Amino acid sequence: MLDQEQFLSEALQKTVQIVETIEDRYREAAFPIILQAFIGVPEVQSSSNGSHQEMSHIQTAESSIPPNISVNEFFRRVNPDTHPARFVTAAYYLLHAGKSEQFNQADILETYRKLRQPQPKNPTDVMNQCIRKAHIIDAPSKDKQKCWAITPVGERYVEDLLNDNGNSSHTAAG
């Protein structure tokens, strides 16, 4: 029992340290997401005594996208139908295709250009919607540009879209 208490105590300390670096308006939404990432995802059924990093690798190993899949093909499979869904899907693609763990607004809008999709009139508002839904959180800035990262909640959201589309229209590929 003491091991669990120590693990939780360390996870809380790390979470507090990270949350203190986040803008005030995002802290409340970020805290449970970051803590969940440290203590593991409830869907992991094995009683792993490993670190939170091992649990994260378990989660991402299941959700990896095929290597060399194009952004167009990935979006065709996920089929996001709103701007917030497209933003989260783009963040998922950037992470799992090995492009980047964090991204900025220009990265997302570049994805729109590759998809030949009309861009949202107010990208900042769309990003804020994703943040309110806890799909995206602030990340450390690079080159003085505002950066974000997809959360485990956001990853599950995209995976659910992918599974819903895969199960409803799954036919033999040829």
C-alpha positions as MATLAB code, in Angstrom:
seq = 'MLDQEQFLSEALQKTVQIVETIEDRYREAAFPIILQAFIGVPEVQSSSNGSHQEMSHIQTAESSIPPNISVNEFFRRVNPDTHPARFVTAAYYLLHAGKSEQFNQADILETYRKLRQPQPKNPTDVMNQCIRKAHIIDAPSKDKQKCWAITPVGERYVEDLLNDNGNSSHTAAG';
ca = [
       0.000    0.000    0.000;
       2.892    2.353    0.743;
       4.195    1.908   -2.810;
       0.847    3.072   -4.181;
       0.767    6.058   -1.852;
       4.306    7.017   -2.827;
       3.490    6.583   -6.537;
       0.397    8.800   -6.192;
       2.297   11.364   -4.153;
       5.019   11.590   -6.807;
       2.411   11.797   -9.569;
       0.651   14.645   -7.765;
       3.918   16.509   -7.238;
       4.881   16.169  -10.894;
       1.394   17.222  -11.984;
       1.485   20.324   -9.799;
       4.921   21.255  -11.182;
       3.666   20.987  -14.759;
       0.346   22.725  -14.108;
       2.185   25.677  -12.550;
       3.808   26.324  -15.947;
       0.444   26.482  -17.737;
      -1.584   29.646  -18.219;
      -4.130   30.235  -15.454;
      -7.142   29.824  -17.708;
      -6.097   26.266  -18.664;
      -4.925   24.984  -15.283;
      -8.257   23.640  -14.075;
      -8.808   21.621  -17.245;
      -5.181   20.496  -17.483;
      -4.743   19.183  -13.943;
      -6.890   16.008  -14.210;
      -5.572   15.240  -17.673;
      -1.936   15.497  -16.656;
      -2.539   13.546  -13.452;
      -4.331   10.834  -15.434;
      -1.350   10.606  -17.772;
       0.980   10.090  -14.807;
      -1.104    7.490  -12.999;
      -2.099    5.622  -16.126;
      -5.242    5.156  -18.132;
      -8.072    3.252  -16.372;
      -8.519    1.068  -19.453;
      -5.103   -0.529  -18.896;
      -6.141   -3.780  -17.239;
      -2.797   -5.274  -16.311;
      -1.542   -4.381  -12.861;
       1.710   -2.994  -14.160;
       4.203   -1.981  -11.524;
       6.058    0.015  -14.153;
       6.361    3.725  -14.540;
       3.826    6.055  -16.067;
       5.978    6.096  -19.208;
       5.447    2.364  -19.687;
       1.698    2.874  -19.349;
       1.819    5.650  -21.924;
       3.694    3.354  -24.311;
       1.020    0.695  -23.831;
      -1.628    3.204  -24.778;
       0.216    4.595  -27.798;
       1.251    1.172  -29.051;
      -2.413    0.270  -29.468;
      -3.219    3.523  -31.242;
      -0.307    3.751  -33.654;
      -1.298    4.543  -37.182;
       0.184    2.624  -40.084;
       3.626    3.861  -41.064;
       3.778    6.034  -44.154;
       0.020    6.698  -44.197;
      -0.695   10.042  -45.816;
      -2.555   12.728  -43.958;
      -5.284   12.551  -46.619;
      -5.793    8.805  -46.128;
      -5.784    9.136  -42.340;
      -8.424   11.882  -42.461;
     -10.479    9.794  -44.887;
     -10.473    6.959  -42.336;
     -11.277    9.151  -39.331;
     -13.719   11.403  -41.203;
     -13.875   14.315  -38.717;
     -16.890   16.482  -39.528;
     -16.241   19.642  -37.468;
     -13.317   22.034  -37.166;
     -12.554   21.000  -33.559;
     -12.593   17.336  -34.628;
     -10.238   18.161  -37.518;
      -7.855   20.036  -35.193;
      -7.680   17.089  -32.777;
      -7.307   14.634  -35.667;
      -4.456   16.710  -37.087;
      -2.764   16.765  -33.665;
      -3.169   12.980  -33.428;
      -1.683   12.515  -36.881;
       1.274   14.779  -36.099;
       1.982   12.817  -32.917;
       1.512    9.275  -34.204;
       3.022    9.771  -37.644;
       6.167   10.837  -35.846;
       6.023   14.402  -37.061;
       5.853   16.172  -33.686;
       4.660   15.728  -30.108;
       3.721   19.385  -29.961;
       2.365   21.666  -32.623;
       1.372   25.232  -33.290;
      -1.532   26.749  -35.159;
       0.482   26.933  -38.384;
       1.001   23.135  -38.251;
      -2.757   22.585  -38.060;
      -3.491   25.054  -40.846;
      -0.817   23.367  -42.993;
      -2.780   20.138  -42.537;
      -5.881   21.938  -43.823;
      -3.905   23.044  -46.895;
      -2.748   19.476  -47.561;
      -6.345   18.286  -47.263;
      -7.614   21.131  -49.437;
     -10.169   21.899  -46.740;
     -11.515   25.385  -46.093;
      -9.850   26.801  -42.994;
     -11.947   27.973  -40.059;
     -12.671   31.688  -39.964;
     -11.398   31.883  -36.364;
      -8.738   29.204  -35.705;
      -8.084   30.559  -32.198;
     -11.710   29.947  -31.237;
     -11.530   26.395  -32.603;
      -8.360   25.755  -30.590;
     -10.083   27.095  -27.464;
     -12.999   24.707  -28.064;
     -10.519   21.814  -28.196;
      -8.936   23.017  -24.956;
     -12.330   23.300  -23.211;
     -13.085   19.712  -24.224;
      -9.671   18.702  -22.779;
      -8.545   17.317  -26.145;
      -5.584   19.690  -26.347;
      -3.410   21.393  -23.706;
      -0.636   23.970  -23.708;
       2.866   22.721  -24.388;
       6.226   24.430  -23.915;
       6.759   27.082  -26.564;
       9.337   26.614  -29.275;
      10.777   29.581  -31.132;
       8.514   31.857  -29.061;
       5.419   30.460  -30.788;
       2.432   29.209  -28.803;
       2.400   25.393  -28.820;
      -0.060   22.710  -27.822;
      -0.127   18.947  -27.370;
      -2.891   16.393  -27.706;
      -4.119   14.845  -24.445;
      -4.963   11.193  -23.770;
      -8.619   12.290  -23.890;
      -8.042   13.785  -27.338;
      -6.278   10.633  -28.519;
      -9.199    8.480  -27.360;
     -11.608   10.848  -29.118;
      -9.813   10.359  -32.465;
      -9.506    6.600  -31.890;
     -13.246    6.420  -31.209;
     -13.922    8.263  -34.476;
     -11.557    5.913  -36.270;
     -13.165    2.818  -34.738;
     -16.696    4.070  -35.417;
     -15.876    4.694  -39.078;
     -13.895    1.473  -39.398;
     -16.639   -0.681  -37.921;
     -19.525    0.903  -39.796;
     -17.851    0.882  -43.216;
     -15.332   -1.908  -42.860;
     -15.149   -3.866  -46.076;
     -12.438   -6.006  -47.543;
      -9.733   -3.709  -48.809;
      -8.213   -4.630  -52.104;
];
